[in-house]
Amino acid sequence: VGDIESMPFLEAMRQLKHEESGNIFFVHVTPAPPTMDGEQKTKPTQHSVKVMRELGLQPDMIVVRCEHPLLSETKSKIGQFCDVPVDAVISAHNSDDIYKVPLQMEAEGLARYLMKALRLFPLEERKDWDEFVKKMEAAEGKVKVAIVGKYTVGSQCSDPMEDAYLSIRESLKHAGIEAGVMPEIVWVDAEELAHGSPDLILRDMDGILVPGGFGSRGTEGKMKAVQYAREMKVPYLGICFGMQLAVIEYARNVCGLDGASSSEFGATPHPVIALLPEQEKIRHMGATMRLGNYPAHLAEGSLAHKIYGTDE
């Protein structure tokens, strides 16, 4: 609220209020910064609501971001000066894990108030999320997993660029929770590994993961990680380009196909990774990955056939 860029959207919301009267609910998210003595300031909330009213909008619920749970007097003050029921003032305080936030919102009564306002009725009571968080908190032990990629370190800083591989990081966390252990992610710069010793950098890892990534930069380091995982029998997962590099490494160092590579990098005597047949004549298109479902025929006796228990 207040930025000129947001004005078209706010005006659209104002008009939508009249078009969908009774079927629309406005939730306003505001901060409550603490003072040095711990007081939760409500002025930012009061001011933003005042600006919203000038635009013809009145929030039905106010969700307040804060470091610690909102005090009852803070909720009362916001409710009184922003003209919303105290039950509609929700504390969105800091949590030590993002997966606990939905439970905090449930404890604050957000869903209950929202459903009542929109005349919605619960069809069933689910406890899946509660059980998931309990399983996460009960997980014992840790496993160290190295993610070897070229986006693990920013060009302007030394801190890991975790957001670049956010989905992979969270997938590992989900897998760890299911297995009863928590993964400790070690971010490895593929370009640094290319000039370093895999024995020193990867020797304490319980698993190695090489994610996707286009282009040749960092390829040598990723290949080192693949070879180290195979020779030292460290569990390895290659995703997209990481899987292709595993095929190339095996072709070169086990099958003896000298110079085996991907046609993506140019001419090679052994293109063990090549364009899909249906895309060979396609030009002026950046992506060359297969999209959607397709029938995969599994060779009898292969590990994949054993795992899936089917030919296709």
Salt bridges, closest charged atoms under 4 A:
GLU11 OE2 - ARG14 NH2 2.73
GLU54 OE2 - LYS50 NZ 2.92
ASP96 OD1 - LYS100 NZ 3.08
ASP97 OD2 - LYS173 NZ 2.50
GLU108 OE1 - LYS75 NZ 2.72
GLU124 OE2 - ARG126 NH1 3.79
GLU125 OE2 - LYS127 NZ 3.36
ASP128 OD1 - ARG126 NE 2.90
GLU137 OE2 - LYS100 NZ 3.13
GLU162 OE1 - ARG169 NH1 2.48
GLU170 OE2 - ARG169 NE 3.11
GLU178 OE1 - LYS135 NZ 3.62
GLU191 OE1 - ARG217 NH1 2.65
GLU231 OE2 - ARG230 NH2 3.78
GLU249 OE2 - ARG230 NH2 2.71
GLU278 OE2 - ARG290 NH2 3.89
ASP311 OD1 - HIS305 NE2 2.69
GLU312 OE1 - HIS297 ND1 3.40
